[in-house]
Amino acid sequence: MIKIKFISNMNRFFRTLERCKGDVILHLPDDSTCNLSHDKTARQLLDMADTRKKELSLSLTNAGDFPLFLSFMLEAAC
């Protein structure tokens, strides 16, 4: 599971999602999940949410997608 504390550039985050070959599952506080890879409504809600208040917990179904998110997080930290 990947935990993201803050998304400074939501457009870059969504471009990273688009590059993923597997599913990107968002774990919600009520223990439900949504698939950001296929659920455009979930993406719109995430885009409107204030991601500074809570961390995002994501699971990737394709381990090959992990480097994409690692790169996203490292670049965001610079």
N, C-alpha and C positions, 0 to 999 in steps of 0.2 A: 504494500500500500504506500502511496505517495501522499505526503501531507504538504500542502502549500499554504503558507501563512498570509501571503499578500500577492495580488496580481496587479502589477503596476501598468501593464499594457494588455488590456483584454483582447485587442485585435491580434497581437502576437500569440496569445494563448489559444485563440480560436484557429489561427493558422497552424499551430502545433497540433491541435485536434484533427484538423483536416489531413495532416500528413500521416496520422496513425493508421496502421493496417488492421489492428484489432479494435475491440470496443474499449471505450474509456467510461468507466462506471463511477458516478459520483455517489458517495455515501452521505445520506442526509441525517440530520440530528435525530430524527424519529426512527432510525434504523432501516429506513426504506432506501432504495437506490433508484437512480435513473441513468440511462445510457446517453451520455453526451454525444456519442458518435452518430446516433440516429434520431435523437429527440430534439427537434428544432425549438420546441416550446421550452424545454429545459435550458437550452442555450440562451434563449431570450431572457428567461428569468435570472439566470446566472449573470448575464450582462447587466441587468438592472440592479442586482444585489450589491450591497456594500460588503465586499470581500475583505475589508480591513478589520471587521469585527470578529469574524470566525475563520478558522482555518478550513480549507477544503481537503477532504480525504478522497483520493482517487485510487481505483484499481485498474490495472491494465490487463487485458486478456491476452495480449501478444507481448512477450518479454522483449521483443525487438523494438518496441515503441519506447521502452524506458530511456534510451539515450536521447530521444527527442525531448522528453520532459526534463531530463538532467541538463541538457543544453539550454533549454528555456529558463530554468531556474538559475543556472550559473550566469547567463547573460543578464538576467533581471537584477542580479546582485551587484553588477558592475555599475 
